[in-house]
Amino acid sequence: MNLISRYKMQVVRQLENHFNLDADRLAAVELKLNVDKGAAFGDVTCNAAMVLAKVIGKNPRELAVEIKALLEQPVDADSALVDRVEIAGPGFLNIFFTHAAWARIACDLFMRERDNFVLSAEHKRMRYLLEYVSANPTGPLHFGHGRNGIIGDSLARILSFLGHEVTREFYINDAGKQVQLLGASLKARCLQAAGKDVALPEGGYAGDYLVELAQSCIQQFGAGVVEKDDQFFSAYAKEHLLALIKEDLKAYGIEFDRWFSEKSLHDNGSVERSLDLLKDAGLLYEQEGAYWFKSSEFGDDKDRVIKKANGELTYIAADIAYHKDKFDRGYDKIIDILGQDHHGYVKRLKATMQALGYDAQKLDVILYQLVSLKENEELVRMSKRAGTFTKLSDVIDAVGADVTRFFFLNRKADAHLEFDLGVAMKKSDENPVFYIHYAYVRTKSLLVRAAEHESFSSFIDLLERKDQALCGSILSRMGEAEHALLKRILFLADVLQNVAHNYQTHVLSYYTWELAYAFHTYYTNNRVIDPEDQSTSQVRIFMVHVVQKTLDLCLDLLGLSKPERM
């Protein structure tokens, strides 16, 4: 946690003590680091007078005067950062820090580096279970799975960095009709490879990957393999396609802590036991031979079939058992990442957990919109069963894992994403990954050049050793350009907290580009290495060093590479 974050917490404590308010009343109070508005709006803006006026029973402007006086009275070293507080408009508070405060802030950032952005000891560390990708093992990962994967992977990286315990889980859908159909499709391909005139089963999987898998199957077991039953082919296809999925995910930079089999829930009786619990609670009823769950009693728009009249279970039956298992493992938060087409499923899933006696508020679901691929100014149509989909591995091979990850993340999850291959393949500023990497490489290059220059080599040595003596000798010489860049760097703490609270992972990709832009602008407007002005150059080299460390962290959290040169 950095000094500004600590100051924000101190202000909340001051308000709590002065007005005798509990945490719930203060939840709407925001202190925002000013990174986009002009200097006239201060370094931090506060809405306390606006949101507390009704609670306290005062006019917002009148209350702002009282809070202003409170904030201008330092109670500890952190609150001593303040130079003055100004009231704007109907009661907004603009807080200005002293020049000495910025030197302290910069020194703290320099000395503690990544520790500036992790949670403080007083924040609760939570246990998270994230389930994402969870693609059916009926084919290679298609292009659309890339968005699910990067949202989950980036969220897991950020939560782990902040200090939480995170388990990454892939749910293998290996018990449904689609796996049986996969086996029948593979058997048909093996028969075709053996010269038999057979058609694929109705609705079967037509992709070329099964033609290749059939060849491998025959090579391994011989032509007589076609005499084996469908169950053999289902198991063979699932095993090999799951291995292919794992290979694709590894190339994409995604790893899981656990691979959870849906089939295991049926084999060990978990599904039937979960349904028995619902039945014992009076929440299942029989109608025309089928069993229905009374989900309408828990906010769903209608009751849902759990078991059909023919004895076949609907997919939600296994999902109930799976999520019961998740809750029984004792996580503080359970997060599912699903396509937007599952929006109606969320309410009934939460309803079943509530019916089983769990706190449904512990379950959060991130829904993401569809992805379309644009190539040569035209949209590519995709269908997995028809075999006309674009594989995720093909896109990674074309543009690289870095660009693929960033492009998928660089838009809100609930907004449709159009992946433009033309832009993704460009080696120019139009490609945001190229632009960010260029900023990172530029910082590295400047530091290397400074280290090789006789006027600055000893200074670079002090930077690398994190000599605290630099704080007093250099930071007092910072100007407005440095303050603006420092604020942009420190804003990362707010960004990461936003992700932790709202799961909006795209804000980190936005922030990383904005930091790269701020640095490119700073570099353009300020000569960094100038032997004729060593004093100013040292300040600017210091800023390059801090930017480089921050970009390094952002690239790690995004799962992007860190090139040494371009």
C-alpha positions in Angstrom: 0.0 0.0 0.0 1.4 3.4 -0.9 1.2 6.7 1.0 -1.8 8.0 -1.0 -3.7 4.9 -0.2 -2.8 5.2 3.4 -3.9 8.8 3.4 -7.3 7.9 1.9 -7.8 5.4 4.8 -6.8 8.0 7.3 -9.4 10.4 5.9 -12.1 7.8 6.3 -11.1 7.2 9.9 -11.1 11.0 10.6 -14.7 11.2 9.2 -15.7 8.1 11.1 -14.5 9.5 14.4 -15.5 13.1 13.9 -19.1 12.4 12.8 -19.5 9.1 14.7 -20.4 7.2 11.6 -20.1 3.5 11.0 -18.4 1.9 8.0 -21.7 1.3 6.1 -22.5 5.0 6.2 -19.1 5.9 4.9 -19.1 3.3 2.1 -20.1 5.9 -0.5 -17.2 8.3 0.4 -14.7 8.4 -2.5 -11.2 9.9 -2.6 -10.0 9.8 -6.1 -6.4 10.5 -7.3 -6.6 13.2 -9.9 -4.9 11.9 -13.0 -7.0 13.4 -15.8 -8.2 16.8 -14.6 -6.1 19.9 -14.5 -4.0 21.0 -11.5 -6.7 23.4 -10.4 -8.7 20.3 -9.1 -5.9 19.3 -6.7 -4.2 16.0 -6.3 -7.1 14.1 -4.7 -10.8 14.9 -5.0 -13.3 13.9 -2.2 -17.1 13.7 -2.4 -17.6 13.3 1.4 -19.7 16.4 1.9 -22.0 15.5 -1.0 -22.7 12.0 0.1 -22.8 12.6 3.9 -24.9 15.8 3.9 -28.3 13.9 4.1 -27.0 11.5 6.8 -25.6 14.3 9.0 -28.4 16.7 8.2 -26.4 19.6 6.8 -26.2 21.5 3.6 -23.4 20.0 1.4 -21.5 23.3 1.1 -21.8 23.9 4.9 -20.6 20.4 5.6 -17.7 20.8 3.1 -16.4 23.8 5.2 -16.4 21.6 8.3 -14.7 18.7 6.6 -12.1 21.1 5.0 -11.1 22.3 8.5 -10.9 18.7 9.6 -8.6 17.6 6.7 -6.3 20.6 7.2 -5.5 19.5 10.7 -2.9 16.7 10.5 -3.3 13.9 13.0 -0.3 11.8 11.9 2.5 11.7 9.3 0.2 10.5 6.5 -2.3 13.3 6.9 0.6 15.8 7.0 0.8 15.4 3.3 -1.8 18.1 2.8 -0.9 21.7 1.8 -4.5 22.9 1.5 -8.1 21.9 0.8 -10.4 23.9 -1.5 -14.2 23.6 -1.9 -15.5 23.4 -5.4 -19.1 23.7 -6.7 -21.8 22.5 -4.4 -19.4 20.9 -2.0 -16.7 18.8 -3.6 -13.3 18.9 -1.9 -10.1 19.3 -3.8 -7.0 18.3 -1.8 -3.6 19.6 -2.6 -0.4 18.0 -1.4 2.8 19.8 -0.5 6.0 19.6 -2.6 7.6 17.8 0.3 4.8 15.3 0.3 5.4 14.4 -3.3 9.0 13.8 -2.5 7.9 11.4 0.3 5.4 9.7 -2.1 8.1 9.2 -4.8 10.6 7.9 -2.3 8.1 5.5 -0.9 7.3 4.3 -4.4 11.0 4.0 -5.2 11.9 2.0 -2.1 9.0 -0.3 -1.9 8.3 -0.8 -5.6 5.6 -3.5 -6.0 4.7 -3.4 -2.3 3.1 -0.1 -3.0 0.2 -1.8 -4.7 -0.5 -4.9 -2.5 -3.1 -4.9 0.3 -2.0 -3.7 3.7 -2.0 -6.0 6.7 -5.3 -4.7 7.9 -7.1 -5.9 4.7 -8.7 -9.3 4.9 -7.0 -11.9 2.7 -9.7 -14.0 1.0 -9.8 -17.4 -0.6 -11.1 -17.4 -4.2 -12.1 -20.2 -6.5 -12.1 -19.1 -10.1 -13.6 -21.4 -12.8 -13.0 -20.4 -16.4 -12.6 -21.7 -19.9 -14.2 -25.1 -19.1 -14.5 -25.9 -22.7 -16.2 -29.2 -23.8 -13.4 -31.7 -24.7 -15.0 -32.2 -28.1 -12.4 -30.3 -30.1 -9.5 -27.8 -29.9 -10.1 -24.5 -28.2 -11.9 -22.2 -30.6 -11.2 -18.5 -31.0 -14.0 -17.5 -28.6 -12.5 -19.4 -25.7 -9.6 -17.0 -25.7 -11.8 -14.2 -24.2 -13.0 -16.4 -21.3 -9.5 -17.6 -20.6 -7.8 -14.1 -20.5 -10.5 -12.7 -18.2 -10.0 -15.5 -15.7 -6.3 -15.6 -16.0 -5.8 -11.9 -15.5 -8.3 -11.8 -12.6 -6.5 -14.7 -10.9 -3.1 -13.0 -11.4 -4.3 -9.7 -9.9 -6.1 -11.2 -6.9 -3.0 -13.3 -6.2 -0.7 -10.3 -6.5 -2.9 -8.3 -4.0 -2.4 -11.1 -1.5 -5.4 -13.3 -1.8 -5.4 -17.1 -2.1 -6.6 -18.1 -5.6 -7.5 -21.6 -7.0 -7.8 -21.8 -10.8 -10.1 -24.5 -11.9 -11.2 -26.0 -15.3 -14.4 -28.0 -15.3 -14.3 -30.8 -17.8 -17.7 -31.4 -19.3 -17.1 -35.1 -20.0 -20.4 -36.7 -19.0 -23.0 -35.4 -21.4 -24.4 -36.3 -24.8 -21.8 -34.3 -26.6 -19.1 -36.7 -25.5 -21.1 -39.7 -26.7 -21.7 -37.9 -30.0 -17.9 -37.1 -30.2 -17.2 -40.8 -29.8 -19.7 -41.7 -32.5 -18.2 -39.1 -34.8 -14.6 -40.4 -34.3 -15.8 -44.0 -34.9 -17.4 -42.9 -38.2 -14.1 -41.2 -39.2 -12.2 -44.4 -38.4 -14.6 -46.4 -40.5 -14.2 -43.9 -43.4 -10.4 -44.1 -43.0 -10.8 -47.9 -43.3 -12.6 -47.5 -46.6 -16.2 -47.8 -45.3 -18.9 -45.7 -46.8 -20.5 -44.3 -43.6 -21.8 -40.9 -42.7 -21.2 -38.9 -39.6 -24.0 -39.3 -37.0 -26.7 -36.6 -37.2 -25.4 -33.4 -35.5 -21.9 -35.0 -35.3 -18.6 -33.2 -35.2 -17.3 -32.5 -38.7 -14.0 -30.8 -38.0 -10.8 -32.0 -39.7 -9.3 -32.6 -36.3 -11.3 -35.8 -36.0 -10.0 -37.0 -39.4 -6.4 -36.5 -38.0 -7.4 -38.2 -34.7 -8.9 -41.2 -36.6 -5.6 -41.7 -38.4 -3.7 -41.6 -35.1 -6.2 -44.1 -33.6 -5.8 -46.6 -36.5 -2.0 -46.3 -36.4 -2.0 -47.0 -32.6 -4.6 -49.9 -32.5 -4.7 -51.1 -36.1 -7.6 -51.4 -38.5 -9.5 -53.7 -36.1 -10.1 -50.8 -33.8 -13.3 -50.1 -35.7 -14.8 -53.1 -34.0 -14.6 -51.4 -30.6 -17.7 -49.8 -29.0 -18.6 -46.1 -29.0 -17.5 -45.8 -25.3 -13.9 -46.6 -26.4 -14.0 -43.9 -29.0 -15.5 -41.4 -26.6 -12.8 -42.0 -24.0 -10.0 -42.0 -26.7 -11.2 -38.7 -28.2 -11.7 -37.0 -24.8 -8.3 -38.0 -23.7 -6.5 -36.7 -26.8 -8.6 -33.6 -27.2 -8.2 -32.7 -23.5 -4.4 -33.0 -24.0 -4.7 -30.7 -27.0 -6.7 -28.2 -25.0 -4.0 -28.2 -22.3 -1.3 -27.7 -24.9 -3.2 -24.7 -26.4 -3.7 -23.2 -23.0 0.0 -23.5 -22.2 0.9 -21.7 -25.4 -1.6 -19.0 -24.3 0.1 -18.6 -20.9 -2.8 -20.2 -18.9 -2.4 -22.9 -16.3 -4.9 -24.4 -13.9 -4.5 -25.7 -10.3 -7.2 -28.3 -10.8 -9.0 -30.1 -13.6 -12.4 -31.2 -12.3 -14.3 -34.0 -14.1 -18.1 -33.8 -14.4 -18.1 -37.5 -14.9 -16.6 -38.0 -11.4 -19.7 -36.3 -9.9 -21.9 -39.0 -11.5 -19.6 -41.8 -10.7 -19.3 -41.0 -7.0 -23.0 -40.3 -6.6 -22.7 -36.6 -5.9 -25.4 -35.7 -8.4 -28.0 -38.0 -7.0 -27.2 -37.0 -3.4 -27.6 -33.3 -4.3 -31.0 -34.0 -5.9 -32.0 -36.1 -2.8 -31.2 -33.1 -0.6 -33.5 -30.9 -2.7 -36.2 -33.5 -2.6 -35.9 -33.9 1.2 -36.3 -30.1 1.5 -39.5 -30.2 -0.5 -38.0 -28.3 -3.4 -38.5 -31.0 -6.1 -41.8 -32.1 -7.3 -42.9 -34.7 -9.9 -45.0 -33.7 -12.9 -45.8 -36.0 -15.9 -42.9 -38.3 -14.9 -40.3 -35.5 -14.7 -38.8 -33.9 -11.7 -38.9 -30.1 -11.3 -37.0 -27.7 -9.1 -39.1 -25.0 -7.4 -36.6 -22.3 -8.6 -39.4 -19.7 -8.9 -39.5 -19.6 -5.1 -35.9 -18.2 -5.2 -36.3 -15.5 -7.8 -36.2 -17.5 -11.0 -38.9 -16.7 -13.6 -40.2 -20.3 -13.6 -39.5 -23.8 -12.2 -36.9 -25.9 -14.0 -36.7 -29.5 -15.0 -33.9 -31.4 -13.3 -34.7 -34.9 -14.5 -36.7 -35.7 -17.6 -39.5 -38.3 -17.8 -37.1 -40.7 -19.5 -34.7 -40.5 -16.6 -32.2 -38.3 -18.4 -30.7 -35.5 -16.2 -30.6 -32.0 -17.5 -27.2 -30.2 -17.4 -28.1 -28.2 -14.3 -28.2 -31.4 -12.2 -24.5 -31.9 -12.4 -23.9 -28.2 -12.1 -25.8 -28.2 -8.8 -23.6 -31.0 -7.5 -20.5 -29.3 -8.8 -21.3 -26.0 -7.1 -22.2 -27.8 -3.9 -18.8 -29.2 -4.0 -17.3 -25.8 -4.5 -19.2 -24.3 -1.5 -18.2 -27.3 0.7 -14.5 -26.5 0.0 -14.9 -23.3 2.1 -14.0 -20.5 -0.3 -14.9 -16.9 0.6 -15.7 -16.2 -3.1 -16.6 -18.5 -6.0 -16.4 -16.9 -9.4 -17.7 -18.5 -12.6 -16.8 -16.9 -16.0 -19.5 -17.7 -18.6 -20.7 -16.6 -22.0 -23.6 -14.1 -22.1 -25.9 -16.9 -23.3 -25.8 -18.2 -19.7 -27.5 -15.1 -18.3 -30.7 -16.9 -17.4 -28.7 -19.8 -15.8 -27.2 -17.6 -13.2 -30.4 -16.9 -11.2 -31.4 -20.6 -11.1 -27.9 -21.7 -10.1 -27.9 -19.2 -7.2 -31.4 -20.4 -6.3 -30.2 -24.0 -6.0 -27.3 -23.0 -3.7 -29.6 -20.9 -1.5 -32.1 -23.9 -1.4 -29.2 -26.1 -0.2 -28.5 -23.7 2.6 -25.5 -21.9 1.2 -24.9 -18.2 1.1 -25.6 -17.5 -2.6 -23.9 -14.1 -2.3 -20.6 -15.9 -2.2 -21.1 -16.9 -5.8 -20.4 -14.3 -8.5 -20.7 -14.9 -12.2 -18.9 -12.8 -14.8 -20.7 -12.9 -18.2 -18.8 -12.0 -21.3 -20.2 -11.1 -24.8 -19.5 -12.9 -28.0 -16.3 -12.4 -30.0 -16.1 -12.0 -33.8 -13.0 -12.3 -35.9 -12.4 -9.8 -38.6 -10.0 -10.6 -41.4 -9.5 -8.6 -44.6 -12.4 -6.3 -43.5 -14.8 -9.2 -43.3 -16.2 -11.1 -40.4 -15.4 -14.8 -40.2 -18.3 -17.1 -39.5 -17.7 -20.0 -37.1 -19.4 -23.3 -36.1 -17.7 -25.9 -34.0 -19.9 -28.9 -35.1 -19.7 -27.9 -38.8 -15.9 -27.7 -38.4 -15.8 -24.1 -39.7 -14.5 -22.5 -36.5 -11.2 -20.7 -36.1 -8.9 -22.4 -33.6 -7.4 -20.3 -30.8 -4.0 -21.8 -31.7 -4.3 -20.5 -35.3 -4.7 -16.9 -34.0 -1.8 -17.3 -31.5 0.3 -18.6 -34.4 -0.6 -15.6 -36.5 -0.2 -12.7 -34.1 1.4 -14.2 -31.0 0.2 -14.9 -27.5 0.8 -11.3 -26.3 -1.4 -9.6 -28.9 -4.1 -12.3 -28.6 -4.3 -11.9 -24.8 -4.3 -8.1 -24.9 -6.8 -7.8 -27.6 -9.2 -10.1 -25.8 -8.8 -8.1 -22.6 -8.9 -4.6 -24.0 -12.7 -4.3 -23.9 -15.3 -4.6 -21.2 -16.5 -8.2 -20.7 -20.1 -7.3 -21.3 -19.4 -5.6 -24.6 -19.2 -7.3 -28.0 -15.6 -7.7 -29.1 -14.4 -7.5 -32.7 -10.9 -8.9 -33.1 -9.3 -7.3 -36.1 -6.5 -9.5 -37.4 -5.3 -6.7 -39.6 -4.6 -4.4 -36.6 -3.3 -7.2 -34.5 -0.6 -8.0 -37.0 0.7 -4.4 -37.4 4.1 -3.4 -35.9 3.1 0.2 -35.3 1.6 2.4 -32.7 -1.8 1.5 -34.0 -1.3 -1.9 -32.3 -1.6 -1.2 -28.5 0.7 -4.1 -27.6 3.5 -2.8 -29.9 3.0 0.7 -28.3 3.2 -0.6 -24.7 6.2 -2.9 -25.5 7.9 0.1 -27.2 7.5 2.2 -24.0 8.9 -0.7 -21.9 11.9 -1.2 -24.2 12.5 2.5 -24.3 12.7 2.7 -20.5 15.2 -0.2 -20.5 17.2 1.3 -23.3 17.4 4.7 -21.5 18.6 3.1 -18.3 21.3 1.1 -20.2 22.5 4.2 -21.9 22.6 6.1 -18.7 24.6 3.3 -17.0 27.1 3.4 -19.9 27.6 7.1 -19.6 30.4 8.2 -17.3 28.3 11.1 -16.0 25.5 8.8 -14.8 26.9 5.3 -14.2 27.3 5.8 -10.4 23.8 7.3 -10.2 22.4 4.2 -12.0 24.2 2.0 -9.5 22.5 3.9 -6.6 19.1 3.4 -8.3 19.7 -0.3 -8.7 20.8 -0.6 -5.0 17.7 1.4 -4.0 19.8 3.8 -2.0 17.5 5.9 0.1 19.9 8.8 0.1 18.6 9.5 -3.4 15.2 10.5 -2.0 16.5 13.7 -0.3 19.0 14.7 -2.9 16.9 14.3 -6.0 13.2 14.2 -5.4 13.0 17.8 -4.0 13.8 18.9 -7.6 10.8 17.3 -9.2 8.5 19.5 -11.2 4.9 19.4 -12.4 5.7 16.9 -15.2 7.1 14.5 -12.7 4.2 14.9 -10.3 1.7 14.2 -13.1 3.6 11.0 -14.1 3.9 9.9 -10.5 0.1 10.3 -10.1 -0.4 8.1 -13.2 1.9 5.5 -11.7 0.2 5.6 -8.3 -3.2 5.3 -9.9 -2.4 1.6 -10.5 -3.4 1.0 -6.9 -6.9 2.2 -7.6 -7.1 0.2 -10.8 -6.2 -3.0 -9.1 -8.7 -2.4 -6.3 -11.3 -1.8 -9.0 -10.5 -5.2 -10.5 -10.7 -6.9 -7.1 -14.1 -5.4 -6.3 -15.8 -5.3 -9.7 -13.8 -8.0 -11.7 -13.4 -5.5 -14.6 -10.1 -6.8 -15.8 -10.1 -4.6 -18.9 -9.3 -1.5 -16.8 -5.7 -2.9 -16.3 -5.2 -3.1 -20.1 -6.5 0.5 -20.4 -4.3 1.7 -17.6 -1.2 0.0 -19.1 -1.7 1.8 -22.4 -2.3 5.1 -20.6 0.9 4.7 -18.6 2.8 4.0 -21.8 1.2 7.1 -23.4 2.1 9.2 -20.4 5.7 8.0 -20.6 6.1 8.5 -24.3 4.7 12.1 -23.8 7.1 12.7 -20.9 10.0 11.4 -23.0 9.1 13.6 -26.0 8.8 16.7 -23.9 11.9 16.2 -21.6 15.4 15.3 -22.6 16.3 12.5 -20.2 20.1 12.1 -20.6 21.8 15.5 -20.7 25.4 15.6 -19.4 25.2 19.4 -19.4 22.4 19.3 -16.9 23.1 16.4 -14.6 20.9 17.6 -11.8 17.7 17.6 -14.0 18.8 14.4 -15.8 19.0 12.5 -12.5 15.4 13.4 -11.7 14.3 12.3 -15.2 16.3 9.1 -15.1 14.7 8.4 -11.7 11.3 8.8 -13.3 12.3 6.4 -16.1 13.4 3.9 -13.5 10.0 4.1 -11.7 8.0 3.8 -14.9 10.0 0.8 -16.0 9.3 -1.0 -12.7 5.6 -0.2 -13.0 5.3 -1.3 -16.6 7.2 -4.5 -15.6 4.5 -5.2 -13.0 1.6 -4.4 -15.5 3.1 -6.8 -18.1 3.3 -9.5 -15.4 -0.3 -9.0 -14.4 -1.5 -9.1 -18.0 0.6 -12.1 -18.7 2.6 -10.4 -21.4 6.2 -10.9 -22.3 8.9 -8.2 -21.5 11.1 -7.8 -24.6 14.6 -6.5 -24.2 14.6 -4.9 -27.7 12.4 -4.3 -30.6 
